[in-house]
């Protein structure tokens, strides 16, 4: 499973000239912990977090709340590619003690993934994952002679494929379901 399967998109972002007060309002109204800071072309130039907004002199006086976020944002900031695995994003969140990771296509912010998004993906049951995989496969190929089982997020698909391209499509479709950790094809075998 990849971050593009669980990211919030489009991302709520701010520009460097947005006031601290406005950024705080966006964080509060959306329930976010961080906002990517972007330039006019949506290229990430930093990130502003709850901690950044609460730091030092900026929380001390009402006038300082009208200062631009560029004065408190973390820069440079990192983002992860849309094809990054959820496991890698989770590891970065833990290792770097961050709660929100911007997702980029090149240097353009296209979404964000939060700890809550990762936990939500982890919480899916094998039964609901299997139902979603079956639904996707039925849309792709109707009711063919295949079987689907899921255990701990690992999908096993029993089927006979007429060509390698069809097998690759089935793996991609199943792998795109939120909660899928891996896809295994059992050619010519039914799974239980």
Secondary structure, 3 states (H helix, E strand, C coil): CEHHHCCECCCCEECCCCEHHHHHHHHHHHCCCEEEEECCCCEEEEEEEHHHHHCHHHHCCCHHHHCEHHHCCECCCCEEECCCEHHHHHHHHHHHCCCEEEEEECCEEEEEEEHHHHHHHHCCCHHHHHHHHHHHHHHHHCCCCCEEEEECCEEEEEECCCCHHHHHHHHHHHHCCCCCCEEEEEECCCCC
